[in-house]
Amino acid sequence: MITKEAYEEQLAKAKEFHGEVCGGIAIGTKLAMYGMDLMGLELNTRHKNLMVFVEIDRCMADAVQSVTKCSMGKRSLKQMYYGKFGVTFYNMDTKEAIRVSDADANSKEDICETKDEMIQRFKDTPAEELFNVEKVKIRPIPEAQMPGSLHTSTFCSVCGEKVTDDRHLVRSGRPICKSCAEESYYEIIE
């Protein structure tokens, strides 16, 4: 069960990590706590068997990272870029997975409240009333995308830079990094 005190503690940690408390931090903190609770995982502990898939690249993602202790650097936080207020919690040992989503975000009803009112509502309202939960099955994850040491590396045949963990493409039998093979987000200027 998520207590108001535990929520306030985790919200303060998420604020420290993110830099402020906003709607996404308030929602993401409670959502992540609920997901951890449903998976039977303790707060304030890094769980090596936990992988989290975050479907949005906004403030909520920082709260999820702060609460779960999963991170992109540890390869236990996977950013999905769906633009949805949903997070999947995956136990890599048991293969159990649940997806938790924000019921408010999926409602067509407009809730008019201040940030402080929203935070208070998240403190006072049981998680079961705030979120939708679905049991899900995670599709097989390639070994190269799993947490742990570097799995593979090769060098791009165009730019010569090292590409790790099978993130390259193969064109005409040669390895090519995605920024050379596809349109890159940057342009080299001389």
N, C-alpha and C positions, 0 to 999 in steps of 0.2 A: 504494500500500500504506500502511496506517495503522500507524505505529510506536508503541511504548509511550510514547516521549518526546513525540511529537506529541499523543497522547491526553492525557498529563499536562498539556501546555501548554494545550490547548483546555479541559480540565476546570477548570484554574485560572481561565481567563477566564470560563467559564460560572459558576463559583462566585462570582467577583467581581460578575458581572451579577445573579445570582439571590440571593446573600447566604449561601449554604451549599451543600454537596454533599449531595444526598439521592439516592435511587434514580432518580428521574426525571431528575436532572441527569446522573448517570452513564450512564444509558441514552441519553438524548437527545443527549449529546455524541458518543458513538460512532456513533449512528444518523446524525446530521447529517454527521459526517466521512465516513462510508461513502457517503452519498448524494452528497456533493460529489465524492468520489473517482470514483464511478461515472459522474458527469456530466463528468468531466475538468476540474474546477474547482479552482483553488488555494485553500488556506486563507488566512485573514487578509487577504482581498481582498473588496471589494464588487463583485459581478458584476451589472451593470445588466440583463442579459438573463435573470437567474434570478428565478423566482417560486416560492415555497414554500407549500404548503397543509398546515397542521398540523391534525390531526384531534382534538386533545385540548387542553383549556385548563387544564392542570396544569403542574407543574415542567418536564416535558420540553419544553414550548413555549419556555421561556426558554433552555434549552440550544440548541435549534434556532436561535433568533434570534441568540444569541451566536456560534455557529459559522458560520452562513451569512451573517451581516450583513444579512439581510432584515428588514424591520420593517413594522408596520402603518402607521406614519407615512409610509413611502416607498411604501406600497401594494404591496409585493413579498412580504409575509407575509399569507396569507389564513387566517383562523381558521374552521374548519369545524364545530366543536362536535359531533362525532360520538361523543366519549368513547372513541376508539380510539387505540392506540399506533402510529399510522401517519402518515407524512409523504410528500407527493409533491413531487418536484423537477421543475420545468418550465422548459425553455429556451424563452423567448418567441421567439427568432430562428429556431430549427430546429424548434420544436414538439415536440421530443423530451421525454418525461416518464417518470419511473419512480416507483413507490410503494414505499417501504421501510417494513416493519412489524416490530415486536419479536416474535420467535418465542416468547420466554418468556411474554409477555403472552397469546399465543394458545394456549398449552399448558394442558391441564387438570391437568398435573403440578405440584404445589406445590414450589417451590424454597425451602428453608429456609436462609437465609444472612444474615449480618450485613451492614450497609452496607459495611463495609470489605472483606468477602469478595466482595461484589457488584462493587465497584470494581476489585478485583484480578482478578476473573474477566473483567471487560470490558477490562482492560489486556492480559490474557494470551490471550484467545480471539479468533481471527480473526473479522472482521465477518461473513464468509460463514456462519459457524456460529451467529451471534446473530440474524440478520435474514432476513426473507423479502423478495424483490425481485420486482416485477411491472412489466412495461412497460405503460403506460397511455396513453390518449388523453384529453386535457383537452377538455371541451366548450367551445364558443366562449364567450369571456369578453366581455361587453359593453364597448365602448370606454370607457364612463363608469367602469368598475371597474378599468381598467388603470392602472399607475403613470404618473406625470407630473403636469402642472399640472391645476388644477381643470377639469373637463370641462363641467359644467353647474351651474346653481343656480336655485332658484326660492324663493318664499316661501309658507309654509303659509297657507292661507286661513282657518284656525281660530285658531292662536296667533300667526301673523305672523312666526315665526322662519324664518331662511334654512335651506334644505335643499339639500345639494350632491350632485352626481354621481348623479343619478336615483334617490336613495334615498327619494323621495316616492311616494305613491299618488295616483291621480286618482279622485275621487268626484264624480259629477254634473258632470264637466268641470272641476272645480277641484282644484288641487294641495293635498294634505293630508299632513303629516308622519306617519310611522308611529306616533309616540306619541299623536297626536290621533286617528288612525284606528283604532288598535288599543289594547289595554291597555298603558299605560306602566309602566315599572319604578319610577316615582316618582309621588308624589301631592303636589300643591302645597298647602301649608298657609298659612293667612293669619296 
